[in-house]
Amino acid sequence: MSNRIVTTTLTCLAVFAALPLVTRTAPAQFNPHILAVPPPMSADERAAAEARDRRWVERCRPVIRQDEFGVPRYVYAARGCEYGQRD
């Protein structure tokens, strides 16, 4: 396997200028369709994660309500829950 690094830049050609849209630097063998999967959690880690999630649900009490445009949105009972704040 090669350790070569490839930089790819996509450019938008506008009427008066060429504007860079995206620049991505990655190893040459990079495949965006392959995701890195974390290793399995131990029973203790899983129990801690479930307890943390339970505490968040008890504190935030998420409910789905429709906004004025009819789009379903989550509404939370506590401040900061929409940003993922815990405890």
N, C-alpha and C positions, 0 to 999 in steps of 0.2 A: 504494500500500500504506500502511496506517495504522501509525503508531508508537504507537498506544494500548496501554496495559498493562492487563491484566485479572487480578484476583485472585479465585480460586475457593476456597471453603472448604466441605468436606464435613463434616457434623455428625452425630454419633450421638446420638439422643434416648434416654437411659436413663431409668430409673424416677425418679430424683431429680435428674438434671442433664443438661444438653446438653454433650457432650464434643466438642471439635473433633478430627477424625480427620486430615485432610490439608488443608494450605494450599499452593496452587501459584500462583506469580506468574510470568506469562509474557506475551510479546507477544500481542496479540489474534489474530494470524494463526497461532498455534502449532498444529501438528498432530503429535501423538505418534506417528503412524504413518510419518512421514517422518524418516529418519535422515540425519544429516550424514555424508557419506563423505569421508575424507581424500583429498588429491590423490595420484596415483600416485607411488611411490618411484622414485628413480633407481637405476641398476644398482649403484652404490656403496653406497647405503643398504640395498638389498635384500641384497647380499652381507654387509654388516656385521650385519644382523638375522639372517640364516641362520647366520653364524658364532657369534653370541651364543646362539642357540637350541641349536646343536650343543654348545657348551661347557656350557650348562645341563644338557642331557640326559646328557652324559658325567659331570658332577659329581653330579647328583641320581639318575640311573638310576631313573626312575619305573617302578613295577610295580603292577598292579591285583591286590589280594587281597580276599577276602571277610572281613568282620568277623563277630563272633559272631552277628549277626542275619541273615547272608547277603547283606548289602548290599555291593556292590563299592566298594572305597575305594582311592585311590592311596596307596602307601607309598614313601617316598623314602630314599635311602642317606645323604644329608647333611642336617644341621640347617638349618632356614630355607627349604628348598625348597618346603614347603607354603604359604609366604607369598610366594613369587615372588622370593626373594632370589637375586641373581646373583653369581657369582664369589666 
